[in-house]
């Protein structure tokens, strides 16, 4: 099963940026993700700890710590607690098989290259880019 922690965290940040200045609750944000308010509160606590979400001035005054153009997807990815690599190698392979014995080493090498390339791309995509896309698609849908 895929972990959606990264996309959920981006969703929360974009939601806060999209409704900037408006009072909002964890329940309201949770309804956008169709999840529980407690998960949203955990995400927001992590974002505050990672200094991507500004300290609140009350329970419903949420704001980004920086301009959306200054927050990259790599910043968000780096903020995830217990962050896992995008791809994971299965190390439980047969040492009695010529393929099984070498596959973890080979895949570890290639997966490291893929991880580095993905993080480099993440560094070029900002929250503002995603906010712009959300705004544009919202207008098209209307």
C-alpha positions as CSV (number, residue, x, y, z in Angstrom):
1,X,0.0,0.0,0.0
2,X,1.3,3.4,-0.9
3,X,2.1,6.0,1.7
4,X,0.2,9.2,1.1
5,X,2.0,11.3,3.8
6,X,3.8,13.4,1.2
7,X,0.8,14.2,-0.9
8,X,-1.4,14.8,2.2
9,X,1.2,17.3,3.6
10,X,1.4,19.1,0.3
11,X,-2.5,19.2,0.2
12,X,-2.6,20.8,3.7
13,X,0.0,23.5,2.7
14,X,-1.8,24.3,-0.5
15,X,-5.2,24.4,1.3
16,X,-3.8,26.9,3.8
17,X,-2.2,29.0,1.0
18,X,-5.4,28.9,-1.1
19,X,-7.6,30.2,1.7
20,X,-4.9,32.5,3.1
21,X,-6.2,34.9,5.7
22,X,-9.4,32.9,6.3
23,X,-10.0,31.2,9.6
24,X,-10.0,27.5,9.2
25,X,-10.2,24.4,11.4
26,X,-8.5,21.0,11.2
27,X,-12.0,19.6,10.6
28,X,-12.4,21.8,7.6
29,X,-9.0,20.8,6.2
30,X,-9.7,17.1,7.0
31,X,-12.9,17.3,4.9
32,X,-10.9,18.3,1.9
33,X,-8.7,15.3,2.3
34,X,-11.5,13.0,3.5
35,X,-9.5,12.1,6.6
36,X,-9.6,12.7,10.3
37,X,-9.0,16.1,12.0
38,X,-6.5,14.3,14.3
39,X,-4.3,13.4,11.2
40,X,-4.5,17.0,10.1
41,X,-3.4,18.2,13.5
42,X,-0.4,15.8,13.4
43,X,0.6,17.1,9.9
44,X,0.3,20.7,11.1
45,X,2.3,20.0,14.2
46,X,5.1,18.5,12.0
47,X,4.9,21.5,9.6
48,X,5.3,23.9,12.5
49,X,8.2,21.9,13.9
50,X,9.8,22.0,10.4
51,X,9.1,25.7,10.2
52,X,6.9,25.5,7.1
53,X,3.8,26.5,9.0
54,X,3.9,29.7,11.1
55,X,3.1,29.6,14.8
56,X,-0.6,30.1,15.1
57,X,-2.2,33.2,16.6
58,X,-5.2,31.2,17.8
59,X,-6.5,27.8,16.8
60,X,-8.0,28.9,13.5
61,X,-5.4,31.4,12.2
62,X,-3.2,29.3,10.0
63,X,-0.4,30.7,7.8
64,X,2.6,29.5,5.9
65,X,6.0,30.4,7.5
66,X,7.3,31.5,4.1
67,X,5.9,32.6,0.8
68,X,4.6,29.7,-1.3
69,X,7.2,30.5,-4.0
70,X,9.9,29.9,-1.3
71,X,8.7,26.5,-0.3
72,X,9.8,23.6,-2.6
73,X,8.5,20.1,-2.7
74,X,11.9,19.0,-1.5
75,X,11.4,21.2,1.6
76,X,8.1,19.4,2.2
77,X,9.6,16.0,1.5
78,X,12.5,16.7,3.9
79,X,10.0,17.7,6.6
80,X,8.3,14.3,6.7
81,X,8.8,12.4,10.0
82,X,10.4,9.0,9.4
83,X,10.9,9.9,5.8
84,X,11.4,6.8,3.6
85,X,13.1,6.7,0.2
86,X,10.7,6.8,-2.7
87,X,11.8,3.2,-3.7
88,X,12.7,0.4,-1.4
89,X,14.9,-2.6,-2.2
90,X,13.8,-6.0,-1.1
91,X,16.9,-7.4,0.7
92,X,15.2,-10.7,1.5
93,X,16.5,-12.6,-1.6
94,X,18.1,-15.9,-2.0
95,X,21.9,-16.1,-1.5
96,X,21.8,-19.4,-3.3
97,X,20.6,-17.8,-6.6
98,X,22.9,-15.9,-8.9
99,X,20.2,-13.2,-9.5
100,X,19.0,-13.1,-5.9
101,X,22.4,-12.6,-4.4
102,X,23.2,-9.5,-6.5
103,X,19.9,-7.9,-7.0
104,X,19.8,-5.9,-3.8
105,X,23.2,-4.3,-4.5
106,X,22.3,-3.5,-8.1
107,X,18.9,-2.0,-7.3
108,X,20.3,0.0,-4.3
109,X,22.7,1.7,-6.8
110,X,19.9,2.6,-9.3
111,X,17.4,3.5,-6.7
112,X,19.9,6.0,-5.2
113,X,20.3,7.6,-8.6
114,X,16.5,7.8,-9.0
115,X,16.1,9.3,-5.5
116,X,18.7,12.0,-6.2
117,X,17.0,12.8,-9.5
118,X,13.6,13.0,-7.9
119,X,14.8,15.2,-5.1
120,X,16.5,17.5,-7.6
121,X,13.2,17.8,-9.5
122,X,11.4,18.4,-6.2
123,X,13.7,21.3,-5.5
124,X,12.5,23.0,-8.7
125,X,8.8,22.7,-7.9
126,X,7.3,25.2,-5.5
127,X,4.2,25.3,-3.5
128,X,3.3,28.4,-5.6
129,X,3.5,26.2,-8.7
130,X,0.9,23.8,-7.3
131,X,-1.2,26.6,-5.9
132,X,-1.2,28.2,-9.4
133,X,-2.3,24.9,-10.9
134,X,-5.0,24.4,-8.4
135,X,-6.3,27.9,-9.0
136,X,-6.2,27.4,-12.8
137,X,-8.0,24.0,-12.7
138,X,-10.6,25.5,-10.3
139,X,-11.3,28.3,-12.8
140,X,-11.6,25.8,-15.7
141,X,-14.0,23.6,-13.7
142,X,-16.3,26.6,-13.1
